Amino acid sequence: MTKDKDHDPVWQAAWAWVRRQHEQRGSLDGATRDEFMQWLAADPLHRKTHEEAARLWLLVGLVPPANDVPPPDHSPDGIAGR
């Protein structure tokens, strides 16, 4: 996240909702879901920002951890310099 997003309360709330949804495997309980829906409806920027945060969450999940990426000089057949 950039410094601007670190200090943006809408981004922080959207990111918190995305994390919460992920922690609860995508299904929020009734009261929490109502709270989320109210937050989304309160401002069109909330929905837009939530969608952006959800896309970022998905993209980050598709990036392999650094220790799973072979070093640049590593060739797939095990012979360096090819």
N, C-alpha and C positions, 0 to 999 in steps of 0.2 A: 504494500500500500504506500501511497505517496504521503508526504507530510500534509497536503491539503485534505486528504481523506481521513488522516489521523485526527483532524480537528473538526470534521464535518459531522454534526450530530445525526443527520439523516443517513449518511453512509454507515456510521457506527450502529445505528438501530437496524438498518437493513442487513448488515453483516451479522449482527447478533441473531436476527430472525433466521438467516440462512444456517448459521451454526446450530441453532436450536432445532430446526427442521431436520438437519442431518443427524444430530444426536438422537432424535426420536424417530429415526428411520422414515422421515417424510410425513408422518401422521401426528398432528398435534391433537391434544385432547380438546373437548368441546369448548371450555372456557378460554383456553389458550388460542384455539383457532378463531374464536370470536374476537379476541383482542387483536390478533394478527389481521383479520379482515377489516376491523375498524381502523387500524393503523394504515393499511393500504388505501382505504377509502378516504382518509383524512386529507390526502394531497396527492395529485397525480405524480408528483416527484417521488413519492414513497414507492409506488409500484415500479416506476422506471429504475430507481436506484436498487430496489430489491432484485429486479431482473438482471441488472448489471452484476450485482454481488453473487447471484446464483450462477451466472455464466463464469465468473472468475473462479468460484468454488469448483465447478466442473472442470475448467481448464487446468487448474492446479492439480486436481486429481489425476489428470492424464499425463502429467509430467513425471517421469521416473525420478526417484530419489537420486541425488548426486552419486552415491556409492554404487548405483546400478548402471551407471554410464561408463563404458570403457574409456581409458585415457585416449587422447587423440592419436597416439602412435600405435595403438592396438589394432591389428587387422583381424577380420573375422576368421581367417584360416590359420591364425597363430604365427604368421610370418610378418615381421615388421618391415617397413620400407617398401611394400608393394603398392 
